């Protein structure tokens, strides 16, 4: 059986959303972008 992954919708939101003015959201957007760049080859 091929492995499956559950992708939380906030990941997509952080990847595609406009940069936020809220510092916490900006941090989450940056972390999500860094994570996706390093892991997207695995999916």
Rosetta silent file (secondary structure, phi, psi, omega in degrees, C-alpha in Angstrom):
SEQUENCE: XXXXXXXXXXXXXXXXXXXXXXXXXXXXXXXXXXXXXXXXXXX
SCORE:     score description
SCORE:     0.000 S_00000001
   1 L     0.000  135.812  179.499    0.000    0.000    0.000 S_00000001
   2 L   -74.150  134.940  179.497    1.313    3.458   -0.918 S_00000001
   3 L   -62.556  149.824  178.170    1.872    5.746    2.099 S_00000001
   4 L  -122.392  157.452  178.162   -0.536    8.621    2.566 S_00000001
   5 L  -131.099  140.353  173.614   -0.140   11.957    4.231 S_00000001
   6 L   -95.787  121.089 -179.298   -2.694   14.189    5.896 S_00000001
   7 L  -106.232  109.715  178.189   -1.975   17.796    4.986 S_00000001
   8 L   -59.130  135.233 -176.231   -3.432   20.257    7.429 S_00000001
   9 H   -64.028  -22.340  177.892   -5.127   23.072    5.500 S_00000001
  10 H   -66.230  -26.931  177.013   -3.224   25.700    7.468 S_00000001
  11 H   -62.342  -47.855  178.987   -0.057   24.504    5.688 S_00000001
  12 H   -63.132  -41.748  179.453   -1.555   25.407    2.320 S_00000001
  13 H   -60.381  -45.056 -179.971   -2.839   28.679    3.734 S_00000001
  14 H   -68.467  -31.860 -179.836    0.603   29.653    5.042 S_00000001
  15 H   -74.829  -34.774 -172.043    2.251   28.682    1.750 S_00000001
  16 H  -106.001  -11.203 -176.185   -0.126   30.566   -0.534 S_00000001
  17 L   -74.948  160.101  174.485   -1.296   33.469    1.609 S_00000001
  18 L   -67.212  148.660  176.549   -0.170   37.048    1.386 S_00000001
  19 L   -56.661  136.637 -176.558    2.530   38.009    3.894 S_00000001
  20 L   -90.881  160.339  172.826    0.922   38.933    7.180 S_00000001
  21 L   -91.885  -15.005  179.922    1.529   41.947    9.400 S_00000001
  22 L   -78.986  125.465 -174.509    1.070   39.795   12.493 S_00000001
  23 H   -61.952  -37.851  179.694    4.472   38.679   13.797 S_00000001
  24 H   -66.730  -43.871  178.972    3.294   35.245   14.913 S_00000001
  25 H   -65.092  -40.292  177.117    1.659   34.559   11.545 S_00000001
  26 H   -58.787  -44.594  178.154    4.771   35.799    9.711 S_00000001
  27 H   -60.792  -43.324  179.066    6.864   33.365   11.732 S_00000001
  28 H   -65.558  -38.613  177.861    4.527   30.505   10.920 S_00000001
  29 H   -63.027  -44.615 -179.376    4.573   31.431    7.227 S_00000001
  30 H   -64.620  -44.987  178.604    8.382   31.470    7.196 S_00000001
  31 H   -61.726  -41.763  179.681    8.678   28.156    9.044 S_00000001
  32 H   -64.149  -42.799  178.089    6.121   26.573    6.713 S_00000001
  33 H   -63.086  -43.350  179.015    7.987   27.802    3.626 S_00000001
  34 H   -63.447  -44.561 -179.849   11.305   26.485    4.985 S_00000001
  35 H   -61.872  -46.580 -176.616    9.775   23.128    5.902 S_00000001
  36 H   -63.278  -41.725  178.967    8.087   22.756    2.505 S_00000001
  37 H   -61.555  -36.292 -178.370   11.282   23.566    0.605 S_00000001
  38 H   -83.754  -19.589 -173.315   13.194   20.929    2.533 S_00000001
  39 H  -117.176  -10.700 -173.018   10.514   18.210    2.472 S_00000001
  40 H   -60.450  -26.286  178.325    8.492   18.612   -0.745 S_00000001
  41 H   -66.189  -18.684 -179.035   10.656   16.041   -2.530 S_00000001
  42 H   -83.144   -6.066 -175.757    9.332   13.445   -0.086 S_00000001
  43 L  -120.334    0.000    0.000    5.730   13.841   -1.248 S_00000001
